[in-house]
């Protein structure tokens, strides 16, 4: 068995992948190193336990540091992961082409037009802004975990691209006639 889950007498779970114990995060998921992913299939992961990519995949793919992406199997029958994304930006560090609030609200609007996304929300304080959303991502039996994770990365990147495209049109407007 590639993935082992044990529960201590104090009801604390530990998860080991290929004999390596994973770090549990206070948000309730385990960090899965990218180098371990190539040996796994999606069905190797236990049901109901959340995982997040600790670094990058062997291919070099990964998420931006602002993105926390947690994926988990929901049940035995579903050939899909539930994926929850939280993108958090510090306002003092924002260096995007468009204003932060406009950028995240544009992503939110793009997500609301996409039928496969749910639990979409935007939050802002004086220090930071975040956008959260969830989606289901297929895990066909023949796919390995690295392929699935690359697809999840592509989906998260596509959300950003669609939001930015809307902003580009909004801020650039029609070309001046001359």
TAZILIN-V568156 format. One line per field, one symbol per residue. ss: DSSP state (@ for helix, = for strand, . for the rest). phi: phi as a letter, one per 30 degrees, with the letter a starting at -180 (. if undefined). burial: b if it has 24 or more other ideal C-beta (glycine too) atoms within 12 Angstrom, else e. Layout:
# TAZILIN-V568156
ss: ???
phi: ???
burial: ???
This chain:
# TAZILIN-V568156
ss: ..=====.....=====..==.==....====.@@@@...=@@@..=..====.............=======......===========@@@......@@@@@@@@@@@@@@...========...===========.....=@@@@@@@@@@@@@@@@@@@@@@@@@@@@......
phi: .dcbcbbdddicdbbbchicdcddcddjbcdcdeddddcccedddddicdbbddacdedjdacdddccccbadcadddcacdcccbccbdddcdbddceeeddddddedddddcddcbhdabbbbdcbbbbbabacbdbeeddcddddddddeeddddeddddddddeddddiddddb
burial: ebbebeeeeeeeeebebeeeebeeeeeebbbbbbebbbebebbbbbeebbbbbbeebeeebbbeebbbbbbbbbeeeeebbbbbbbbbbeeeeeebebebebbbbbbbbbbeeeeebeebebeeeeeebbbbbbbbbebeeebbbbbbbbbbbebbeebbebbbebbeeeeeeeeeee
